[in-house]
Amino acid sequence: MTGAAHAPLPGGAVAAVRPLDPGAPWIPAWRALGRAAAIPNPFYEAGCALAARAAFGAGVRLLLVADRPPEESGARIVAAWPFRRDRRRWGLPLPLLMGWTHGYGPFGAPLLDAAAPERALAALLAAPRALGLPPRLLMPNAPADGPLPALLDRLGARRAAYWPHARGMLDLEGLTPAARAGYLGHLSGKRRRKLRLARERLEAGGPVTLEILDAPEAFGAALDDHVALEAAGWKGRAGTGLGQRPEEAAFLRALAADLGAEGRMRIARLRRGDRTLASAIVPLTGSEGWVLKIAHDETEPEAAPGVQLVHRLTEAALADPAWARIDSCAPPDFALGTTFWTGRRDIAHLLVEAGRDPLFPVAAALERARERVARARRGAR
C-alpha cells in the first residue's frame, strides 16, 4: 500500500489509512462511529470487521477520517470505509479502491457521522487524493437510493451504478398496530394453503416452536446446530458448508460474541424438541435486523422449514414493536425475502469519483463494459 499514513484535510480533519488491528487505540472510536452512523451498516462496524479479519481480510485496509491522527488520545472518527486497492480491475493500469465485500458482508455503505454526514462524506471523498491513493471508489452492494445517493448529489460527486437490484425487506417503520396485524394480507389464498399444509407436515412429528435467542451464553450451542444443518445439506455435500470452512465458522462465533455482548445479536430458529429444523443469524442495528445466513433441515423438503422460519419470524416481528425493519440481505432473484416482505431496498455497485478525477469517465465506461460481459456470460450458461 503506497501513500501517506495520514494527511490533513480542509476544515481541520485528518485522513488516515490503517490495517485492521484489533489492538489499535482507535478501535473504541470506530465502535462509537458504528453505533451512531448516519447509514447503519453492521458489516463495516469494528465488531464485524475485526471478526472477519482472519477469514476474509487479506489486503484490507481502513480509510479513516478523524478530528486528529487516530492514535492520539481523544480522537473522534467521523468516517470509516474498509477497502482493498485493485490495480488492474479492467486489465489496464487504472487503479481504484474497492470496498470490502465477502459472503457475510452484503451491504457497502460507508460509516458516516450522523451529526454531520455531508461533511463526513466530503472528507472521505477528499481523503484518497490527500493520501496519495487512487481518486475513484467502488462501493459494492451500496444503497442505490436514500441518504447516500442524496449526499453524493449534494456534494456534486459523479457516480455510476452497476448491477442494480432490489432485495426484500420487512419495513414496518411508522405502521399502526392495525397495519402490522394486516401486513400478511397480501399473501394469496394459494400461498396460504401451501403454508398451512407445510406447517402441518412440519408438525406431524411433534410441536414446532420458534425461538429468538438473545442471550450470548446460548449462542455457542445454537451456532453448533447451524453449522450441523449446513454440513448435512447440499453445502456440506459440495464441500462449501461451514463445517468445511472452520475460519468462517470462527468468524460467526466471534461476531456473535462481540455483538451479543452489546445485545445486538439474535439467532432465530425452529425447534422440534431438542432438534433444530431451521436457523437464521440476525445481527441488529437499533431496531433493524439483517438476515446474515439461513440454514435448514433438508430431510423434510415438503415441510419447507426455511420458509416456515421466515414466516414465523415475520409474524413475531409484526407482533413486537421493537422490530422496525428486517433486511433479507438476499442476492438478486432470491424469492424467500420477497415472498412475505413487501418492502424493497435498492442495491447497486456504485463507482464514485473521489475528488476531481479526469479519468472517471474512462473508469465508468470500463466498468460498464465489464458488467455487460459478465451479464452475457451469465446468460449463456
Order of alpha helices (4+ residues) and beta strands (2+ residues): beta-beta-alpha-alpha-beta-beta-beta-beta-alpha-beta-alpha-beta-alpha-alpha-beta-alpha-alpha-alpha-beta-beta-beta-beta-alpha-beta-alpha-beta-alpha
